[in-house]
Amino acid sequence: MPTTTPAAPPDRDQLITTLTAAARERAATLGLDRVELARRVHDTREPSNHQISDLDRILNGRRLGLLAATGLKLLDVLGLQELRPVWAPVDAGPSRRAANLSAATDLRLGTDTSIRGRLTYAAARRAVEIGMTREELARRAGLVDLNRDPPPPDHTLRAIATRYMTGRTSLLTSNGLDVLRALGLVELQPVWRAPRKTRSGKA
């Protein structure tokens, strides 16, 4: 059965702090030392000293890589299933252009079970649910300078927001979290599953 740990506010530094503490606790509970974690994260029998020390720095909060590729793989190894968003009501405002999600994008995102993929899909579905267009999302998230003269055209706004809504740019960056806040994010709830087994069959 999935379990949860304390939710994190939509602030990157606080999110890293919360997840780092949860990851350390999870590693201790599972009895996984840094060497064994490095083996699983890097899929090698003999991890290098650099790989081991890199994970150690991440778990001790001395490196801000927890939300980058290696850190997310570490969280996956420890059993993080998703960062489930908790939303507050948002008035998306009037729009002449309906928010939508193409069938192909819906299928691609809906079958991506990675931590980033699940969050991207939740955000994309949220935008459709509240009727917020990509252009309005880019404005509210501050992804462009609206005081520029001339102001950025709608197609530029749409293209920038689309990168976040399709997973090409991570929502776990500072700008990505701005996008989530614009959609009404109030917190991210870490949900953990049972750890995956290795090839040897061990947990």
ABEGO torsion letter per residue (X at the ends): XBBBBBBBBBBAAAAAAAAAAAAAAAAAAAGBBAAAAAAAAAGBABBBAAAAAAAAAAAAGABAAAABAAAAAAAAAAGBABBBBBBBBBBAEBBABBBBBBAAAAAAAAABABAAAAAAAAAAAAAAAAGBBAAAAAAAAGABBAABOBBBBAAAAAAAAAAAAAGABBAABAAAAAAAAAAGBABBBBBBBBBBBBAAGBX
